[in-house]
Amino acid sequence: MKYRAFAAVYHFPEEQRTKTSMVLVVNSKGELHDYIPGPLTIDEYEGRYSDKKAKFALRECIEEKLRVKVGVEDIKLMRYEDLGKMLFKFQNK
């Protein structure tokens, strides 16, 4: 089964950390498979941090925490507020 992920990522330069506040994993049927509530450190922060690097770090996090394989191209970065709304909709179908 193919999965897509939606995540909010933010940086703490003073702590040299990149964290996620929430990750949602959705299956190919558009159903919520699982989620990581966060906050969770996903990588070190070393100055400029690209979306691509964040997606690679998220992919590793998802595989480690949820045991699900998600392609980097199937990860979408979003605002935390939008993820909260999306999670609410999934939980209240």
C-alpha positions in Angstrom: 0.0 0.0 0.0 1.2 3.5 -0.8 1.3 6.2 1.9 1.5 10.0 1.9 2.6 12.1 4.8 1.7 15.6 5.9 3.9 17.4 8.5 4.7 20.6 10.2 8.4 21.4 10.7 10.1 24.2 12.6 13.6 25.1 13.6 15.3 26.1 16.9 18.6 27.7 15.8 19.5 28.4 19.4 19.2 24.7 20.3 20.5 23.6 16.9 17.4 21.3 16.4 14.8 20.8 13.8 11.5 19.5 15.1 8.1 18.4 13.9 5.0 19.3 15.8 2.8 16.7 14.0 3.0 14.1 11.3 -0.1 12.6 9.6 0.3 9.4 7.5 -2.6 8.7 5.1 -3.0 5.5 3.0 -3.8 5.3 -0.7 -7.6 5.2 0.1 -7.3 8.6 1.8 -7.8 7.2 5.3 -5.7 8.2 8.3 -3.2 5.4 8.9 -1.5 6.8 11.9 0.1 10.0 13.3 2.9 11.3 15.4 1.7 14.1 17.7 5.1 15.7 18.5 6.9 17.8 19.3 9.7 15.5 18.2 13.3 16.3 17.2 13.9 15.0 13.7 17.4 16.5 12.8 20.2 18.8 13.7 19.8 22.4 12.5 22.9 23.7 10.7 22.0 27.2 9.4 19.9 27.1 6.2 17.6 24.1 6.2 15.9 23.2 3.0 12.4 21.6 2.6 14.1 18.7 0.8 16.4 18.0 3.8 13.4 18.2 6.2 11.5 15.7 4.0 14.4 13.2 4.2 14.5 13.6 8.0 10.8 13.1 8.2 10.9 10.0 6.0 13.5 8.5 8.4 11.3 9.5 11.4 8.2 7.9 9.9 9.9 4.7 9.1 11.4 4.5 12.6 8.3 5.4 14.6 5.5 4.0 12.5 7.2 1.3 10.5 5.8 2.7 7.2 7.7 3.5 4.1 6.9 6.9 2.6 8.7 8.4 -0.4 10.2 11.9 -0.1 8.0 13.0 -3.0 4.9 11.9 -1.0 5.6 14.2 2.0 4.0 17.6 2.1 5.0 20.3 4.5 2.2 22.3 6.0 1.3 24.7 8.7 0.6 23.1 12.1 -2.9 24.8 12.2 -3.8 23.1 8.9 -2.6 19.7 10.1 -4.8 20.1 13.2 -7.8 20.7 11.1 -7.0 17.8 8.9 -6.6 15.5 11.9 -9.9 16.7 13.3 -11.7 15.8 10.0 -10.1 12.4 10.0 -11.1 11.6 13.6 -14.7 12.9 13.1 -15.7 11.2 9.9 
